[in-house]
């Protein structure tokens, strides 16, 4: 077997054009890790932020982009149980997914759901870990509650709509076109709001307010989200497409007993991610194997076309997930 592999490096901070094919040694698994021969890698917003120089990998992580992948285990490190060479898995990665091989903690791997293709499986980890930990663990979404997801046609959004609907919530979503709104409704949203034509605050207040909002926009959405919440409502922030700084009247937070929280996935401990994986395996993976929930696929690019994949994502024309075929 050759001892090096094809990878996509970030030549320097910048636009999609800085993603450059290169070759590197195949990783060797440390204790508690496996190495995966990658079939497909998911493309996500944090990859673009890292490429632009705005999101550094955590200490010890690969400097290559790529936070999720599907493939076949090719090597197993010391102390790993329950996984073996040849197993088909999808995995949350600390980085390094844009490559033919990647190392990751074994506890962050999940089996490819029954009947699911490898390209679909590559779309699961980053979005399902993010949605499960923020909507259900941190946000505490309950059946019957009114849930608003911004960016409903994104990978995160299409996942959140399906999971929230399955677990009995009333789902509302924002999106930027009639086509995207239709996609949200088809996935189970009770109402999709075209933010270019309607004010989501008015829509949600007419319904009694949102019990939970999942937001990745930030900026001027923050004070509007506070207005759109019902009393005792919760806002979970997971990204800032419009920036993290804003003026906010906290008297409303106090008087209406609102909760504002948030998280990012990548810097969390290996143990925290392993706990999310265990809950997903128990509560969500059976739904995927049964075909009750599935990832929404937008497009596929070859590994060497990573720059085109990033351009597609940053155009915001996509609905669902973009993958790289390795």
HELIX and SHEET records of a PDB file:
HELIX    1   1 UNK A   16  UNK A   18  5                                   3    
HELIX    2   2 UNK A   45  UNK A   51  1                                   7    
HELIX    3   3 UNK A  106  UNK A  108  5                                   3    
HELIX    4   4 UNK A  118  UNK A  121  1                                   4    
HELIX    5   5 UNK A  125  UNK A  131  1                                   7    
HELIX    6   6 UNK A  132  UNK A  138  3                                   7    
HELIX    7   7 UNK A  155  UNK A  166  1                                  12    
HELIX    8   8 UNK A  178  UNK A  187  1                                  10    
HELIX    9   9 UNK A  200  UNK A  206  1                                   7    
HELIX   10  10 UNK A  221  UNK A  228  1                                   8    
HELIX   11  11 UNK A  250  UNK A  255  1                                   6    
HELIX   12  12 UNK A  270  UNK A  283  1                                  14    
HELIX   13  13 UNK A  285  UNK A  289  1                                   5    
HELIX   14  14 UNK A  303  UNK A  305  5                                   3    
HELIX   15  15 UNK A  306  UNK A  314  1                                   9    
SHEET    1   A 2 UNK A   4  UNK A  10  0                                        
SHEET    2   A 2 UNK A  19  UNK A  25 -1                                        
SHEET    1   B 5 UNK A 101  UNK A 105  0                                        
SHEET    2   B 5 UNK A  33  UNK A  43 -1                                        
SHEET    3   B 5 UNK A  68  UNK A  76 -1                                        
SHEET    4   B 5 UNK A  88  UNK A  92 -1                                        
SHEET    5   B 5 UNK A 109  UNK A 111 -1                                        
SHEET    1   C 4 UNK A 101  UNK A 105  0                                        
SHEET    2   C 4 UNK A  33  UNK A  43 -1                                        
SHEET    3   C 4 UNK A 321  UNK A 325 -1                                        
SHEET    4   C 4 UNK A 297  UNK A 302  1                                        
SHEET    1   D 6 UNK A 191  UNK A 194  0                                        
SHEET    2   D 6 UNK A 170  UNK A 175  1                                        
SHEET    3   D 6 UNK A 146  UNK A 149  1                                        
SHEET    4   D 6 UNK A 210  UNK A 215  1                                        
SHEET    5   D 6 UNK A 229  UNK A 237  1                                        
SHEET    6   D 6 UNK A 259  UNK A 262  1                                        
END                                                                             
